[in-house]
Amino acid sequence: MTQVPPLEETILRAICTILGDTDDGLTGREIGQLLQDCGLEDPLPSYTKRERLFEALHQRQRNDNAGNHVVAFVYKAMNPVRYIHEPHVFESRRSQLNQALAFAGFTLGKDGKFQQTSATHTLTDAQERAGKLYRELLTRKAHPDVLRFCQAELLQDNYFHAVFEATKSIADKIREKSSLTSDGNKLVDEAFGGNPPLLAFNTLQTETERSEHTGLMNLLKGLFGTFRNTTAHVPKIKWVIDEQDAVDMLTFTSLLHRRLDQCVRTRNSP
């Protein structure tokens, strides 16, 4: 690797804050193992994860007068193989890191490797490079299946096709749970209609539960009628959806995914 100039302290701190985040970052054990794998000293093992990581990387960068070991650590921490079972975690961390790295003139590719680019000087530009729509959904803790099905579209801020792929992900989950093969409103009726329905959102024991089941069934139909059918048949240029509408719709889809995760099968397919 060619010599990498030392990263500014504020950028390095941002990287360590992301990778050492209390809830979504690396574990303390992972940090210790990665530092060892990179041949880096661990001078503050009892400190918070972000401070521990910052001190280790900052000390080595200062001694080397180069950022190569910082890059090497990020390579190991963001090796895609580590995230085979959690691809949404990889994309979440990559998106956040790219906001910080944009100020240093780097971006982290899907292969977990640095790519050089022009440095940005504003937060807005950094957010746009990282995929603003994707970041907003991460902030809202959107369901992982929403992020997984329309990942490419989200990272490109492609509102039209992100909406389209998200609605398709709902149909896919219903088919997976019901073993049915239809689509749209017909799929919803076959899966959630009837007495008893093939799939139920709750125990259907009370009037309130039966009303909730019917309401969620109608929300699914509304989703397909409003977005799936429209995006499938209307050219993108004639169906305009802005960022706010896309975020709200994808958040709504996230809610439906969570409820579908909880629904149970009550009988065999007809």
N, C-alpha and C positions, 0 to 999 in steps of 0.2 A: 504494500500500500504506500502511495506517495505521502509525504508529510502533510498532515492536516493542521492548519493554524489553530492555536488555542481558541476555544469558544469563549465568548464573553461570559462573565460570571452570572449575569442575569439569565442568559440563555441556558447555561448549565444548570442553574437552580430550577428553571422551569422544567427541564428534562427530568431532573431528579424528583421533582414534585409529582410529575405524572407517573413515573415508574415506581415511586415510593408512596403513592396515594394510599391512605388508610383503608379505604373500602375496595378500590378497583385496581390497585397496583400489585406489584410483586410481593410475595410474602418475605418475611425476614430471612427465612431459611433459603429461599431462592436467591435473594440478594447476596447472602454469604457465599453460596455455592458459585454464583456467577463471578463474583469478585475473585474467588480462588481460581476458577477456570481461566480467568484473564490474567492471572499472575499479579493481581493488585492487592495491596495491603488493605486491611480493614481496621482503621485506627479507632473508630468509635462504634464498636459492635453493640453497645448498650443504649445508644441514642435512638431517636425516632428513625424510621426507615429513610425518609427523605434526607435528613441531616447526615445520617450514616453514609448514604450513597454519595451525597454531595462532597463530603469531606474526602472520601476515598478517591473520587474522580478528580476533584479539584487539586488535591495534593499531587497526584501523579501527573496531571496536566502541567502544573507549575514546575515540577522537577524536569519534565521532558521538554518544556516550552513547545508543546505540540498537543493536538487533540486526538491523536491516533488511538490512544487507549480508551477514550470516551467513545469513539466510533466503534471500537472492537467490543466494548461492553454492550452497546445498543444492538449491534449485530447479534450477539449471543442472546440477549434478552428478547429480541424480536425475531428470532429464527422461526419461520412459519411452521416448522415441524412441531414446535412446542405448543401450537394452538390448533392441532388437528381436530380436537373435540370441542374447541371453543373459538371458532372463527370470528364470532362477533366481538370477542375480547381483543383479538388481534387488531381488527379494524378500528375498534374504539381507541385503543392505545396509539395505533398508527396515526389516526386522524388528529388526536391531541398533540402527539409529538411533532407532526408536520406544521402545526401552528407555531410552535417554538422554533423549529429548525428553519422555517421560512425566513426568519430574521438573520440567520447565519448563512443563507444562500444554499440551503440543502433541502431535499425532500426525501422521505423514506418510502421506497417503492413497495409493491406487493411482495417482492422477494425478501423484504426485510433489510435491504441494502440502501446506502446513501446514494443519492444522485445530486449532482451539482446543478444549481439554477441561480438566477439572479436573486439577490437578497431583497426582501421586502422591508418597508419601513413603517407600515401601519397595521394595526390589528385587523382592520377590515380586509385588507389584502391577504393577510395570513389566514383568516377564517375562510375566505373564498377558495384559497388553494386547498384547504383541508376538506372542503365539501360542507358548505354551510347547512344544507338541509340535513345531512347525516349527523352533524354535530348537534343540531337542535333536537333531533329524535333521541340521541344519546342522553341529552340533558333531561328529556322527559321519560327516560327509562323505557323506551318503546320495546315491545315484545321482540325477542331475538329472531323470530321467524319473519317479521316485517323487515328487519335489517338484512337477513340472509337472502330473502327472495328478490329484493330490489337493491342490493348493495351497489352494483355498478351504476345504476341510475341515480342513486342517492349521492354517491361521491362525485357525480358529474352535475348535480343539481338539475337533473332531468325530471321536472315535475310531472309532465304528462305520462311518461312511461313508468315512473316510480309508482304513481297511482294505479296504473294498469297492472303492474306486476304484483302489487300489494293485494288487489282484489282477487287476482288469480291464486294467491297463496291461501286465501280463505277457502275458496272452492276446493283446493287441493287437500286441505286439512279435513274438510267435511267428508270428502271421498275416502280419505285414509281411515277415518274413524268409522265410517258406515259401510265400506266396501261397495258403495254405489258407483255408477259410472256416468251419471248425467251431469248437468251443469246448470248454473243460474238458479232461477226461481223453482224450476222443476226439481233440482237437487235439494233445495231447502224443504220443499213440500214432502218429498220422499223421505228425507232424513228426520225431519222434526214434526211432520204432520201425523195424523192418525191417533188412535186411542187403543193401546199406548203408542207413542211415537217410537221410531227406531232408536233415536238419540234424544236424551232429555238433559236439560240444563240444571235440573234439580230433582227432587223426589216426587214432585207433582202431587203432593199429599194435601195441600191446602189451596184455597182459591187464589191466595197471593202468589204461591209458587206457580200455579197454572197460568196466571196472568203474566208473570215474569217470563215464563217459557214462551208464551205467545208473542210477547213484546220483543224478545230477542230474535225470535224467528222472523218477525216483520222488519227488524233492523237489518238482518241479513239480506232480506229481499230488497230493502231500500238501497243497500250498498250495491248490489248487483244492478239494480235498475238505474241508479244514478251514475255510477262510475264504470262498471264492467261493460255494460251494453253500449254506453256512450263512447268510451275510449276504443272499443273494438270496431265501431262502425263509422266514427266521425274522424276526418283527417285532423292531425295535430294542429294544423294552422287555423282550423275553424273551431277548435275547442280549447279556449284559453283558460289556464289555471295558474294562479299566482302562488307565490311562496307560502303565504298564510293559509290559503285554502289547502295546499298540499300537506302542510304540517298538520292541520286540524284533521284532514281526512285520514292520514296515516296514523295519527294518534287514535282515532276512532277504530281503525282496523286493528290496532294493537289491543284495544279493549276487547274486541270480538275474539281475537286469538286467545286471550286469557280465559274467556268464558268457554270457548270451544275446548281448551285444555281440560277444563273441569267437567265437561258434559260426559255422560255415561251411556252405554248401550243397554237398552232394556229388552230387546228381543233380537232374533236372527233376521237377516234380510229376507224379504218376501220371495 
